[in-house]
Amino acid sequence: MHARQVYPLPEILIPGSWTIRHSARGGHTVPKDRLLVVPLADSPFARGLRAHEMAHVRFSPERIRHRLLRVRLDTLLAVEDARVNEGACRAGLREVLAPLDDPAAGHVDPRDDLRTATLLLVAAHGTQAFARLWDVYGSSGGAGSQARRIAEEAVAVLRDAPSGPDFRLAVAVARSLDRIFGPEGESILPRLGCASAADASHARRDGYPGSAEAADVPWGELREIEEPPRPLRSGAGAARRRATDEGAVLHAPHRFLLDRRVFARRRRLPGGTLLIDGSGSMRLERKGILALLAAAPGAQVARYDGSREGDWGRIRILVRGGWRVVDELLDEHCCGPGNVIDGPALRWLARQPGPRLWVSDGGVTGVGDRACAVLTEEAQALCRAHGIVEVADARAARRALASW
């Protein structure tokens, strides 16, 4: 007698012909290839894993371009697991997801690898695995306490999102985790994972992103909207007229024998406002900023950054009315290498003409250039409330403006 196999129906969510493959324990989803690999057994664990992968089909984008988003793939995948679990729980599948745990898989000791241990805990949100790992980390000393604290901060942002966490929020949380552990995966916490209580308290005094005290970090002060001289024409290379084969204004008679597009129509240049995060983590160079200016030749463009020591920041208007600042000002920080004033800068952007784009890596900080989940959520709430689109670079800005 054969055990009954249960097949999921992803085509209900994304129409098309799907390939369903059996896996004894794990699972994964490739929406762009219409591939779903899950256990087909009729067991609580298999049902939980199928629900999790179906939640990926429902909530996750078809492609996760982590390099374009400037976030580590393993970090983003862990947060995305937590996000889709949260979405499934809100859809009434909490009891189905709960048995999703495999104690035989063991765990990573936070004292050996704090980053991986924390990401495992984040990814287990909404399942029995979270409770099991939470208990295990409780006996791992200061490192386990740090893993639990950081994971709880990350999960709380997703859990507290009023209308359900979207993918942009997952990217923001993943970037915050990358800021904690460093871009190469090396934690800014002591190498032994704060093995002693003294180490743990030292890390909290330093106010690293995600610490308990960091939850109360306020935004820095936006002291000035700087208006330097703008003597150079912006977007001079952008065609302001488009050749056409019909019209009323004869513009290029020499094209008659080529394509007959001898007339011209005025081309509407992308307008709106671009706000550029000019902090050190963006690694902006003159070439990158010029690419942003070229992407939106008709837009107002401003840059902001903050002083880590002075707890304040400044916005500098780089382009307005088709005229821009000199090249030297494109290379300079407004006042320092920190973020510090992301919130006040976004509130300024909310008052500017649309469409509104925020060019940023998603990492936000307040006083002392310290980050925390509260500031991240507030920044994302400002974006949602005022129609601000977060983009990573000139190419993404151009695509966003073209689709407006």
Buried (B, 14 or more C-beta within 10 A) or exposed (E): EEEEEBEBEBBEBEEEEBEBEEBEEEBEBEBEEBBBBBBBBEEBBBBBBBBBBBBBBBBBEEEBEBEEBBBBEBBBBBBBBBBBBBBBBBBEBBEBBBBBBEEEEEBBBBBEBBBBBBBBBBBBBBBBBBEBBBEBBEEBBBBBBBBBBBBBBBBBBBBEBEEEBBBBBBBBBBBBBBBBBEEEBEBEBBEBBBBEEEBBEEBBEBBBBBBEEBEEBEBBBBBEEBEEEBEBEBBEEBEBEBBBEEBEEEBBEEBEEEEEBBBBBEEEBBBBBBBBBBBBBBEBEEEBBBBBBBBBBBBBBBBBBBBBEBBBBBBBBBBBEBEBBEEEBBEEBBBBBBBBBBBBBBBBBBEBEBBBBBBBBBBBBBBBBBBBBBBBBBBBBBBBEBEBBBBBBBEBBBEBBEEE
